[in-house]
Amino acid sequence: MRCDDLGLRGQPRRGHLERGGLRRARGGKHAPELLANEIAKTREKTKNPFGVNLITVAPAFKDHIDVVIREKCPFVFFAGSIPSGRTSRR
């Protein structure tokens, strides 16, 4: 859902979060321990479900998968491609 869909055009991101938007932690090219810290910071900011953005072509992608599994992240978004079944069943 886009901010425009929630009637929030031009308003800060906090507005869409207060109306049910999904907060996301950034995986990107972070080292796995930095991703774990980003997830912890996200949990501190919300009691609601949140997602984690991962880049499938990042050098530490498989380690990032381990982090989101260990941290029991409710949603994961993949950029770059859809991971193989083998990767997603870890």
N, C-alpha and C positions, 0 to 999 in steps of 0.2 A: 504494500500500500504506500502510495506516495503522499508527501505532505499536502499537495494540492487536493488529494482525495479527502483529506480530513479537514479541509477548509483552513489550512495553515500557511498559505502562500506568504512568504516573506517573514514568517515568525521563526524564532529560534527553535532549534531541534528539541529543546526541553518541552515545548508545547506539544509536539507530536508524541513524545514519550508519555506525557500525562494523559493523552487521549488513546492510549493503547498501542502506540508504535513500539517496535522491537528494538531494544538497545543492542548494539553489536560491539564486540571486542575485536581488535585488529590483530591478525596473525602475521600476515605479510612475510617479510624476510627476517623477522625477529628470531633471536636464539630461543630455543624451547623454554628456558627459564624466564625470559622476558615475556613470552606469551603467557606463561602461568601467572606472572605478576599482573599482566593486563586483565586476565580473567578474574583474579582476586579483586582488582580495583573495580571492575564492572559489577561484581557481586556486592561490593560495598555501596555502590550507587543505586542499586535497585533490588527489590525483593521479587520482582517480576521475572518471568523467563527472559532469556537473552540469547543472542547468537554469537558465533565466532566466525570471522571471515578468514579463510585459508586460501593460499595460492598454491595450486597443485604442482607448479613448476619451481617452487622455492627449494633451495638446497636442503632445508631441514624439514620438508613436508612430512615425511614419515614420522619424524620425531614430534611434529605438531599434532599429528593424529593421535599419538600416544598421550600427549598432554590433554587433548580434549576428552579422550576416553577416561583418563585418570581423574580429571576434574568434573566428569559427568556433566558436560555442557549440553544444555537441552536442544540447541540447534547449531548446525554447522553449515556455512555457505562456502561453496567452492568456486574459485576463479581460475581459469586456465583450461580446465577440462573436468569431466566427471571421473572420479577415481574408479579404478577397477574394483570388482567385487572383493578381490583378495585384500586390497588395502582397506576397504570400508568394513571388513569383518574382523579387523584386528581387535 
